[in-house]
């Protein structure tokens, strides 16, 4: 007569399940070891590359901030000759950083103060092409317009002053840009267009600091 099989205890059932899982896992690992190792290796490599890249990018930005600060010290001391080489190096060596982007605005402004309107226009445009913010954006467009004006291209200057006023209508420079637009239109012989711009300025910006200048210019045109 066959002996009755002993009933497995809960502990034995758990152990049996664990043993089964263990051997199944080992078999899976043996069959897929290369795939798993390659996947893990790729993941580790990606993490390392990202970490190194992030570290390098931050280090590059930190160094760029130092260079921009050096240039700003000279710029705000009106040492434009001294600020230009630092800012040019910043634009070349730290391209891709926010500080290098901001540096192009100061480089353009430095050239403008030195009456080098060709290079000033170039770097104002490079700054704008790189993505201008709401602070320097209207100033950069107006900077290009000023370069055009200094080269007696009044039609182009008027258009750019108008663009700056329209694109950044809430900016504090908007009334001044409209006044500059009107002034360039007068210089271009377009007095009717200038009068329209001045009337628009006085209507939209009644409390502007340039209101008196706009009224004087309008009265001159009307007389």
Rosetta blueprint (number, residue, H / E / L):
1 X L
2 X L
3 X L
4 X L
5 X L
6 X L
7 X L
8 X L
9 X L
10 X H
11 X H
12 X H
13 X H
14 X H
15 X H
16 X H
17 X H
18 X H
19 X H
20 X H
21 X H
22 X H
23 X H
24 X H
25 X H
26 X H
27 X H
28 X H
29 X H
30 X H
31 X H
32 X H
33 X H
34 X H
35 X H
36 X H
37 X H
38 X H
39 X H
40 X H
41 X H
42 X H
43 X H
44 X H
45 X H
46 X H
47 X H
48 X H
49 X H
50 X H
51 X H
52 X H
53 X H
54 X H
55 X H
56 X H
57 X H
58 X H
59 X H
60 X H
61 X H
62 X H
63 X H
64 X H
65 X H
66 X H
67 X H
68 X H
69 X H
70 X H
71 X H
72 X H
73 X H
74 X H
75 X H
76 X L
77 X L
78 X L
79 X L
80 X H
81 X H
82 X H
83 X H
84 X H
85 X H
86 X H
87 X H
88 X H
89 X H
90 X H
91 X H
92 X H
93 X H
94 X L
95 X L
96 X L
97 X L
98 X H
99 X H
100 X H
101 X H
102 X H
103 X H
104 X H
105 X H
106 X H
107 X H
108 X H
109 X H
110 X H
111 X H
112 X H
113 X H
114 X L
115 X L
116 X L
117 X H
118 X H
119 X H
120 X H
121 X H
122 X H
123 X H
124 X H
125 X H
126 X H
127 X H
128 X H
129 X H
130 X L
131 X L
132 X L
133 X L
134 X L
135 X L
136 X L
137 X H
138 X H
139 X H
140 X H
141 X H
142 X H
143 X H
144 X H
145 X H
146 X H
147 X H
148 X H
149 X H
150 X H
151 X L
152 X L
153 X L
154 X H
155 X H
156 X H
157 X H
158 X H
159 X H
160 X H
161 X H
162 X H
163 X H
164 X H
165 X H
166 X H
167 X H
168 X L
169 X L
170 X L
171 X L
172 X L
173 X L
174 X H
175 X H
176 X H
177 X H
178 X H
179 X H
180 X H
181 X H
182 X H
183 X H
184 X H
185 X H
186 X H
187 X H
188 X L
189 X L
190 X L
191 X H
192 X H
193 X H
194 X H
195 X H
196 X H
197 X H
198 X H
199 X H
200 X H
201 X H
202 X H
203 X H
204 X H
205 X L
206 X L
207 X L
208 X L
209 X L
210 X L
211 X H
212 X H
213 X H
214 X H
215 X H
216 X H
217 X H
218 X H
219 X H
220 X H
221 X H
222 X H
223 X L
